[in-house]
Amino acid sequence: MKKQWLGIVLTVCLACCAFAQSNNDIHALRPYGKQPKVLANCNGNPCDINYNGGPVFEKAPTVYIVWYGAWTAKDRGVIDYYFTHLGGSTQNKINTTYTDSTGKAVPNKVNHTTKNDYHDNYSMGKALSGDGAIHTIVAKAIKGKHLPADINGIYFVLTYKDVTLPGFCSQFCGYHSPATDIVNGKIIKYSMVGDPDQCPSGCETSHILGDPGSPNNDPGADGTTAIMWHEFSETVSDPQVNLRTAWAGNFCGESGDCCAWLFGTVKKDSHGHFFTNKIGTKEYAMQEMLELTSKSRNGNVPGACKNTF
């Protein structure tokens, strides 16, 4: 019996270590109230971030979405619309303040249509084992020719509210990372974002703002879009984090981390729901993003959290 218990303990320890190691390579949006207290200093005050020599997205990224689980047509419509219309917006223009070592900036363009979507009907089950499962989901979508192998793409795996993943809701609401094992010989940029309906108090923007509904009458989809904005912005300004890190600093992390759960100017729509940004003809409640206020790439580069450029 003692040997059996020892085996169980060792198995659990090894599993925990494997999960911890996988998360060394990702940058996550922590749940509301669990981000470092230093981030509060960015609320209305200048923040510093550092350029570490890595690349940024120099070409318009294509957003690919893997709908993992039973997302509704309404959910998909809210999220697809946002990324179809994000390019050229005053919100996305904030990301154009990030440049690489050649001086090339992130463009205010985004490619996305529903043709860039793929529905995965729980191919890995509803209890995902960890980040490796997210890699597998993206790899299967590409290998099955549902999505192309695009080094200038960002692959979002959106897990429905009935899907569990170790750390989701307790340690993170979403994360992004580069991966070298999804497609051989290519660095694939991907992001995991969970449906915040699973933990509204920690990950759902409208709930955190005190709104019983949401701008698009879909708190889960609206909240998912807000997390995706965080991870999208960090990916375009730091696509190869930990491989060839670009914009990240000791003070507050990456661009989205510096402004996590800071909303700036919050307005009410005609139905009394809170929103911060208008994209196309729709309104969304989004966190602010760090807009650089200097063109320097040396030392501590100052920025400020903004809703729009």
LUMNULO-796605 format. One record per residue (C-alpha): residue number from 1; x, y, z; residue in one letter. Coordinates in steps of 0.25 Angstrom, whole numbers, plus 5000, padded with zeros to 4 digits. Example, Ala and Ser with C-alpha at 12.3 -4.5 7.8 and 13.67 -1.06 7.14 Angstrom:
NODE   seq   east   north     up   type
NODE     1   5049    4982   5031      A
NODE     2   5055    4996   5029      S
END
This chain:
NODE   seq   east   north     up   type
NODE     1   5000    5000   5000      M
NODE     2   5011    5010   5004      K
NODE     3   5018    5007   4990      K
NODE     4   5005    5009   4983      Q
NODE     5   5003    5023   4990      W
NODE     6   5017    5027   4987      L
NODE     7   5015    5024   4972      G
NODE     8   5002    5033   4973      I
NODE     9   5010    5044   4980      V
NODE    10   5021    5043   4969      L
NODE    11   5011    5043   4958      T
NODE    12   5004    5056   4963      V
NODE    13   5018    5063   4966      C
NODE    14   5023    5060   4952      L
NODE    15   5009    5064   4945      A
NODE    16   5010    5077   4953      C
NODE    17   5025    5080   4949      C
NODE    18   5021    5077   4934      A
NODE    19   5010    5087   4935      F
NODE    20   5019    5097   4942      A
NODE    21   5030    5095   4931      Q
NODE    22   5020    5097   4920      S
NODE    23   5016    5110   4926      N
NODE    24   5030    5116   4926      N
NODE    25   5028    5118   4911      D
NODE    26   5015    5125   4912      I
NODE    27   5010    5139   4917      H
NODE    28   4996    5139   4923      A
NODE    29   4985    5149   4927      L
NODE    30   4983    5146   4942      R
NODE    31   4969    5146   4947      P
NODE    32   4964    5159   4953      Y
NODE    33   4970    5162   4966      G
NODE    34   4982    5152   4964      K
NODE    35   4990    5161   4956      Q
NODE    36   5003    5167   4963      P
NODE    37   4999    5180   4971      K
NODE    38   5010    5188   4964      V
NODE    39   5000    5188   4952      L
NODE    40   4991    5198   4959      A
NODE    41   5002    5208   4957      N
NODE    42   4999    5208   4942      C
NODE    43   4985    5213   4945      N
NODE    44   4987    5228   4940      G
NODE    45   5002    5228   4942      N
NODE    46   5013    5225   4932      P
NODE    47   5018    5211   4931      C
NODE    48   5032    5206   4926      D
NODE    49   5034    5194   4917      I
NODE    50   5047    5189   4910      N
NODE    51   5051    5185   4896      Y
NODE    52   5059    5172   4896      N
NODE    53   5063    5171   4882      G
NODE    54   5052    5161   4877      G
NODE    55   5043    5163   4865      P
NODE    56   5029    5169   4864      V
NODE    57   5018    5166   4854      F
NODE    58   5023    5174   4842      E
NODE    59   5011    5169   4833      K
NODE    60   4996    5169   4836      A
NODE    61   4994    5156   4844      P
NODE    62   4983    5147   4841      T
NODE    63   4974    5142   4852      V
NODE    64   4970    5128   4852      Y
NODE    65   4960    5123   4862      I
NODE    66   4958    5108   4867      V
NODE    67   4944    5108   4873      W
NODE    68   4946    5096   4883      Y
NODE    69   4933    5091   4888      G
NODE    70   4918    5096   4887      A
NODE    71   4920    5111   4884      W
NODE    72   4907    5116   4878      T
NODE    73   4905    5124   4865      A
NODE    74   4902    5136   4874      K
NODE    75   4916    5135   4881      D
NODE    76   4923    5133   4868      R
NODE    77   4917    5145   4862      G
NODE    78   4921    5154   4874      V
NODE    79   4935    5150   4873      I
NODE    80   4937    5148   4858      D
NODE    81   4931    5162   4856      Y
NODE    82   4941    5169   4865      Y
NODE    83   4953    5163   4858      F
NODE    84   4948    5165   4844      T
NODE    85   4947    5180   4848      H
NODE    86   4958    5182   4857      L
NODE    87   4968    5186   4846      G
NODE    88   4969    5201   4844      G
NODE    89   4962    5204   4857      S
NODE    90   4967    5214   4867      T
NODE    91   4968    5203   4877      Q
NODE    92   4977    5195   4869      N
NODE    93   4985    5207   4865      K
NODE    94   4991    5206   4879      I
NODE    95   4999    5194   4875      N
NODE    96   5006    5202   4864      T
NODE    97   5015    5209   4874      T
NODE    98   5023    5196   4875      Y
NODE    99   5035    5194   4866      T
NODE   100   5046    5184   4864      D
NODE   101   5061    5186   4862      S
NODE   102   5059    5191   4848      T
NODE   103   5049    5201   4852      G
NODE   104   5037    5194   4845      K
NODE   105   5024    5196   4853      A
NODE   106   5013    5187   4855      V
NODE   107   5002    5190   4844      P
NODE   108   4988    5195   4847      N
NODE   109   4983    5183   4839      K
NODE   110   4977    5170   4843      V
NODE   111   4972    5159   4834      N
NODE   112   4960    5151   4838      H
NODE   113   4948    5145   4832      T
NODE   114   4939    5133   4836      T
NODE   115   4947    5125   4826      K
NODE   116   4959    5126   4836      N
NODE   117   4950    5118   4846      D
NODE   118   4949    5103   4850      Y
NODE   119   4940    5096   4859      H
NODE   120   4946    5085   4867      D
NODE   121   4935    5077   4874      N
NODE   122   4942    5072   4887      Y
NODE   123   4953    5064   4879      S
NODE   124   4961    5064   4892      M
NODE   125   4950    5062   4901      G
NODE   126   4944    5072   4911      K
NODE   127   4956    5071   4922      A
NODE   128   4968    5076   4915      L
NODE   129   4981    5071   4921      S
NODE   130   4989    5084   4919      G
NODE   131   4996    5093   4909      D
NODE   132   5001    5081   4901      G
NODE   133   4986    5078   4898      A
NODE   134   4985    5092   4892      I
NODE   135   4997    5090   4883      H
NODE   136   4990    5077   4879      T
NODE   137   4977    5084   4875      I
NODE   138   4984    5094   4867      V
NODE   139   4993    5083   4860      A
NODE   140   4981    5075   4857      K
NODE   141   4974    5087   4851      A
NODE   142   4986    5089   4842      I
NODE   143   4989    5075   4839      K
NODE   144   4974    5072   4835      G
NODE   145   4975    5084   4825      K
NODE   146   4964    5092   4832      H
NODE   147   4974    5103   4835      L
NODE   148   4987    5106   4827      P
NODE   149   5001    5106   4834      A
NODE   150   5003    5121   4834      D
NODE   151   5015    5127   4842      I
NODE   152   5008    5141   4840      N
NODE   153   4996    5136   4847      G
NODE   154   4991    5135   4861      I
NODE   155   4983    5123   4865      Y
NODE   156   4973    5124   4876      F
NODE   157   4968    5112   4883      V
NODE   158   4955    5116   4890      L
NODE   159   4950    5106   4900      T
NODE   160   4935    5106   4903      Y
NODE   161   4930    5108   4917      K
NODE   162   4928    5093   4919      D
NODE   163   4943    5090   4916      V
NODE   164   4953    5089   4927      T
NODE   165   4968    5092   4926      L
NODE   166   4978    5092   4938      P
NODE   167   4980    5106   4943      G
NODE   168   4969    5113   4935      F
NODE   169   4960    5122   4944      C
NODE   170   4970    5120   4956      S
NODE   171   4984    5124   4949      Q
NODE   172   4980    5130   4936      F
NODE   173   4968    5134   4927      C
NODE   174   4976    5133   4915      G
NODE   175   4991    5132   4910      Y
NODE   176   4999    5133   4897      H
NODE   177   5012    5127   4893      S
NODE   178   5021    5123   4881      P
NODE   179   5022    5108   4878      A
NODE   180   5032    5100   4870      T
NODE   181   5025    5086   4871      D
NODE   182   5012    5089   4865      I
NODE   183   5017    5089   4851      V
NODE   184   5031    5084   4848      N
NODE   185   5041    5095   4844      G
NODE   186   5031    5107   4847      K
NODE   187   5029    5116   4859      I
NODE   188   5014    5116   4861      I
NODE   189   5008    5127   4869      K
NODE   190   4996    5122   4877      Y
NODE   191   4987    5126   4889      S
NODE   192   4978    5119   4898      M
NODE   193   4965    5127   4903      V
NODE   194   4955    5120   4912      G
NODE   195   4940    5124   4912      D
NODE   196   4939    5133   4924      P
NODE   197   4925    5129   4927      D
NODE   198   4932    5118   4935      Q
NODE   199   4937    5128   4945      C
NODE   200   4931    5141   4943      P
NODE   201   4937    5148   4955      S
NODE   202   4951    5145   4951      G
NODE   203   4951    5146   4936      C
NODE   204   4938    5152   4930      E
NODE   205   4939    5167   4927      T
NODE   206   4925    5171   4929      S
NODE   207   4923    5164   4942      H
NODE   208   4936    5171   4947      I
NODE   209   4930    5184   4943      L
NODE   210   4917    5182   4950      G
NODE   211   4908    5180   4938      D
NODE   212   4898    5168   4939      P
NODE   213   4898    5168   4924      G
NODE   214   4908    5172   4913      S
NODE   215   4908    5181   4901      P
NODE   216   4905    5170   4891      N
NODE   217   4896    5163   4901      N
NODE   218   4905    5151   4902      D
NODE   219   4914    5153   4914      P
NODE   220   4922    5140   4911      G
NODE   221   4926    5144   4896      A
NODE   222   4928    5159   4900      D
NODE   223   4937    5154   4911      G
NODE   224   4945    5145   4902      T
NODE   225   4947    5156   4892      T
NODE   226   4953    5164   4903      A
NODE   227   4963    5154   4907      I
NODE   228   4966    5151   4892      M
NODE   229   4969    5166   4891      W
NODE   230   4979    5165   4902      H
NODE   231   4986    5153   4896      E
NODE   232   4985    5158   4882      F
NODE   233   4992    5171   4885      S
NODE   234   5003    5164   4893      E
NODE   235   5005    5154   4881      T
NODE   236   5007    5165   4871      V
NODE   237   5017    5173   4880      S
NODE   238   5024    5160   4885      D
NODE   239   5021    5148   4876      P
NODE   240   5033    5140   4880      Q
NODE   241   5033    5143   4895      V
NODE   242   5044    5134   4902      N
NODE   243   5050    5130   4889      L
NODE   244   5054    5144   4884      R
NODE   245   5046    5153   4893      T
NODE   246   5043    5167   4887      A
NODE   247   5034    5176   4896      W
NODE   248   5034    5172   4911      A
NODE   249   5039    5178   4924      G
NODE   250   5041    5175   4938      N
NODE   251   5032    5186   4943      F
NODE   252   5019    5181   4937      C
NODE   253   5021    5170   4927      G
NODE   254   5016    5171   4913      E
NODE   255   5007    5182   4907      S
NODE   256   4994    5175   4912      G
NODE   257   4999    5172   4925      D
NODE   258   5003    5186   4928      C
NODE   259   4988    5190   4927      C
NODE   260   4981    5177   4931      A
NODE   261   4967    5180   4936      W
NODE   262   4969    5195   4935      L
NODE   263   4957    5200   4926      F
NODE   264   4959    5215   4925      G
NODE   265   4947    5223   4920      T
NODE   266   4935    5214   4922      V
NODE   267   4922    5218   4915      K
NODE   268   4907    5213   4915      K
NODE   269   4900    5208   4903      D
NODE   270   4885    5211   4900      S
NODE   271   4882    5198   4908      H
NODE   272   4890    5202   4920      G
NODE   273   4901    5193   4917      H
NODE   274   4916    5197   4920      F
NODE   275   4926    5198   4908      F
NODE   276   4939    5205   4905      T
NODE   277   4941    5203   4890      N
NODE   278   4933    5203   4877      K
NODE   279   4938    5194   4866      I
NODE   280   4930    5195   4853      G
NODE   281   4916    5197   4858      T
NODE   282   4917    5189   4870      K
NODE   283   4921    5193   4884      E
NODE   284   4931    5185   4893      Y
NODE   285   4936    5186   4908      A
NODE   286   4951    5184   4907      M
NODE   287   4963    5186   4915      Q
NODE   288   4973    5198   4912      E
NODE   289   4986    5195   4905      M
NODE   290   4999    5201   4907      L
NODE   291   5002    5211   4896      E
NODE   292   5017    5215   4896      L
NODE   293   5020    5230   4897      T
NODE   294   5034    5229   4892      S
NODE   295   5040    5224   4879      K
NODE   296   5052    5219   4887      S
NODE   297   5056    5205   4888      R
NODE   298   5067    5206   4898      N
NODE   299   5065    5205   4913      G
NODE   300   5052    5207   4920      N
NODE   301   5042    5212   4909      V
NODE   302   5030    5219   4915      P
NODE   303   5016    5217   4911      G
NODE   304   5002    5220   4916      A
NODE   305   4989    5211   4917      C
NODE   306   4979    5216   4907      K
NODE   307   4965    5211   4901      N
NODE   308   4969    5218   4887      T
NODE   309   4981    5224   4881      F
END
